[in-house]
Amino acid sequence: MISDKFFAIVAGVGPGTGRSVALRFSESYPVVLLARQPESYNDIVTQINSTGGRAIGITIDATDEASLKSAFETIKKEFGKLQLIAAIYNVRPDSRPSLKPFLELHLQDLDTSLNGNVRGLFNFAQSVLPPLLKSVDSSPRAPTLIITGATASIRGSKLWSVIAAGKSAGRVLTQSLAREFGPAGVHVAHAIIDGAIDVPDAEHAARNDATPDGKISPYAIAESYWNLHTQHKSAFTHEIDLRPFNEHF
């Protein structure tokens, strides 16, 4: 049954993790899908609404504070008195930071990574934490903020310097949020996605000798996010790392 009291937000919706997370959370809540382009969420919104759920899509740039403010005004109009119970930050930079030797990089490459991975998260967290805090006393589950990380969140690699700078900074920001808002009843969690995700635009990327299940199923990621959301407050998990069974680590 879809809740008539609470809703969820997924920021960063595309063909992989964002889509799967939106579908999984839409089984229990109305969902708001945020993305830079409407074509990223239109089909998912249609799918959810046509199968008994409730979803809206809003075009935003998470790195733009005014854009997020406008989005939340729209959410208030559409969802009225519903309370926010889950927020997922799955945003990638607006262009993939360059995989180049360090001496070939420019400050713009660093800014691209920091904007998507840190500035956007900062804006998003400031937007969602106040309504999540308001839901603590009335929610049957702990209000939850989940951030999608990557291998680069915990390890810098050759050619990945600017990407690792942004992803690791996002992880540290998430740690601070968890320590500040966990005691208030909001579950803040970071997910390290350590491997290639099995999505259409990644089919060209060979991983683990093309072994079946050698890429991470986005549906499995979504189920892990749902499990984080449903954890009892006496046993919050701050961080999980997900990888295929045969991934080297």
Buried (B, 14 or more C-beta within 10 A) or exposed (E): EBBEBBBBBBBBBBBBBBBBBBBBBBBBBBBBBBBBEEEBBBEBBEBBBEEEBBBBBBBBBBBBBEBBEBBBEEBEEBBEEBBBBBBBBBBBBEEEBBBBEEEEBEEEBBBBBBBBBBBBBBBBBEBBBEBBBEBBEEBEBBBBBBBBBBBBBBBBEEBBBBBBBBBBBBBEBBBEBBEEBBEEBBBBBBBBBBBBBBBEEBEEEEBBEEEEEBBBBBBBBBBBBBEBBBBEEEEBEBBBBBBBEEBEE
